[in-house]
Amino acid sequence: MTPTAAPSPAEPAAFAAVDLGATSGRVIVGRVGRGGLDLTEVHRFPNTPLRLPTGLHWNLPALYQGVLDGLGEAARTGRIASVGIDTWAVDYGLLDADGALLGLPHHYRDERTRGLAEGVRDQVGARRMYEATGLQHLPFNTVFQLAAARGSAQLRTARTMLLIPDLLTYWLTGSVGAEITNASTTGLLDAATGTWSREMAAATGLDPGLLPPLTGPGTPAGALLPYVRAATGAAAGTPVVTVASHDTASAVAAVPATAASAAYISCGTWSLAGLELDAPVLSEESRAAGFTNERGIDGTVRYLRNIMGMWLVEECRRTWAAQGRPVTLAPLLTAAARAEPLAALIDPDAPDFLAPDDMPAAIAARCVHTGRRPPTEPGAVIRCVLDSLALAHRRVLRRAAELAGRDITRVHIVGGGSRNALLCQLTADATGLPVVAGPAEATAIGNVLVQARARGLVGGLPEMRQLVAATQQLRHYRPRGDSRGWTAAQHRLTAGTEHPLVQGPGR
């Protein structure tokens, strides 16, 4: 490939950001130059998992077609300087010796790792596994998914394992690699060295030869293949740049923070709450508290904890719609703002909420199980969820600061949850800290900025964040009152009861 000439720093360029989430995918064109940064969504498509006899799978061919359609729309807006892909973490596809995909990748919510993950952890030793990988124990981590596939025909036949963004990059370019921010979520990467861990591969019986070479954000992955150019109308030589391919890593890159004392919450389907550090925290206290150490750009570490996020709200809405009472989000949030605060609380990370058929019923059942009066009206249910998320944000950030030896003076909320004014205000109230909300499109912005940096249009991480702060709409929330009510609520939740259930007169 003959590389295209890099423009002068003043000359703007357009970049295609492919951003795949758990429920939908988008292709966004970002334009960077002359101190400007703007985004245009050119294509959106659904991400609908498939329930098959072999479990819950991602419909990856449909997603790939959505990517091609979106790149075609991007090409119609003008010349695209490069393409970058980010997706969720942990899930993977297996390729045979000819490079063919061996079956559809499993969905991380598939239940095949339930119970097995604990067995692998106990075999290796929980402390040793954490010292090696720095990861929060989550049953869907790649290492446990591979353990569940041990002995399968697919794994015996496989020659290469590619995480989802790397697999899509392979289909676009023919290039094989493992981008490190996503690789760091697998449970197969050594947290200290940033290399594949043979010890963890051996723990699952995985052939280390299946693990492709590691790459970093900003690395060229190759040019679009001829059949991709024919399908999209993209110009010859259009490169794909390996961005921070884990969507949270891209989102954190776009956090408009200017001080090390800032914390972040990347709030979408999940709330990823934590700090950006220079080195992992691998202490036993950190492991026991459930914190994870994942790679960010420029050698940073995303020290965070996964919290079930807006998934709970969206699943409530899905259930109500299926029951014939569709509820749009705005009136739900208005009703939630009027509902009694801290009347009912749940632990958002309870296993009951991972994939229930009826989320409002699961919330009510959890309240009853822990001795709390369950909310009944939709507004009260959503207030229960948002109060509980804000309390989880408080708990996680305070513990992260203790374990990392950091002070926190400000909280940045990015992602779709930053549009939820009630959640942002409740998080400010619960933490007692000012909250800066935005940008909502942090993941796409981080994707675009890594491409722009590879093009020479923007400098290092501080300059990237300054550009975000200067060009994106941010909202500010100050904590209201004191935090004693939240402290009491935390004590009640930790104790497992708020007050005995009182039976009403019924109807």
ABEGO torsion letter per residue (X at the ends): XBBBBBBBAABBBBBBBBBBBAABBBBBBBBBEGGBBBBBBABBBBBBBBBBAAEBBBBAAAAAAAAAAAAAAAAAAEBBABBBBBBBBGBBBBBBAAGBBBEBBBBAABAAABGAAAAAAAAAEAAAAAAAAGBBBBAABAAAAAAAABGBAAAAABABBBBAAAAAAAAAAGBBBBBAAAAAAAGABBAAAGBBBAAAAAAAGBBAAABBBBBBBGBBAEBBBAAAAAAAGBBBGBBBBBBBABAAAAAAAABBBABAABBBBBBBABBBBEBBBABBBABAAAAAAGBBBBBBBGGBBBBBBBBBBAAAAAAAAAAAAAAGBBBBAAAAAAAAAABBBGABBBBAABAAAABBABAAAAAAAAAAAAGBBBBABAAAAAAAAAAAAAAAAAAAAAAAAAAAGBBBABBBBBEAAAABAAAAAAAAAAAGBBBBBOBAAAAAAAAAAAAAAAAGABBBAAAAAAAAAAABBBBBBBBBEBAAAAAAAAAAAAAGBABBBBBBAEX
